[in-house]
């Protein structure tokens, strides 16, 4: 297993994210074939409105918003290559991150959904958990 660690920015972006999802992301960092960074976790209502108006999101019921349990239930993960975030990385690169996330989720017994598996509005950086 790789000895990668998250940057201060990634750790800050995991604040207010459900602890189960945080554990999954942390474990997946060592399992993923590619290094990745946490670009977004909890999101404000204003930011969500902005994303919907730009077409970057289709719902005001985003799992990135703080849920009734006090946590966001989603994160966006992007590849980290040669010292920078690769927003437009090939889908196959995002799939390698997903493989690590799915392996970590299985080991931890956490149910996650990867936006790359969606049939409409494919969102390769997006992961969310189902709580309850």
Number of C-alpha atoms within 10 A of each C-alpha: 9 10 7 12 14 14 11 9 12 17 16 15 19 23 15 18 25 23 14 18 27 19 14 24 25 18 19 22 23 19 23 24 17 17 23 26 23 22 19 21 29 23 19 11 15 9 11 20 16 13 15 15 12 10 10 13 16 14 13 13 12 19 22 25 22 21 15 7 9 11 18 25 27 28 26 20 24 25 24 16 13 8 6 11 17 16 13 10 14 11 12 10 19 24 19 17 25 26 16 20 26 23 17 24 22 12 11 14 11 17 16 21 18 21 18 18 14 11 8 8 12 12 18 23 22 22 24 21 20 12 12 4
